[in-house]
């Protein structure tokens, strides 16, 4: 069985002693959180919803276009007569 390693020469620190100082790291206080009104929240949700619907529709159009391309179908195959 291995024996424990000897201390590397550093002395232990007694944190309960009265002379021990705390950390001197300076930190900025957290930023103030901006309060949003209900109207601002609803407007943001509406914008996000519209953006999601547009992106989803564009993705469906691209997928449909790709499938039609692979299948060899094109609207030029048909003639419309009025």
C-alpha positions, 0 to 999 in steps of 0.5 A: 500500500502506498504511503501518503505524500509529505507536505510540499512545504506550504503551511496550512492556513487557519481561516478562523483566525482573526488576522486572516483577510478575505479575498481582495478580488473586486467585482462589478455589481450585477447590471440592473435588470430592465423591467418589461411591460406586458405590452413589450412582452406581447410585442416581442412574442408577436415578432418572434411568432411571425418570424417563426412562421415565415422561416417554417414556410420558407423551409417547406418551400425549399424542401418542396422545390428540392423534391420537385427538382430531384423528381424531374418535375417542372411547371414548364411541362404544363400549358395554361390556356385562358 
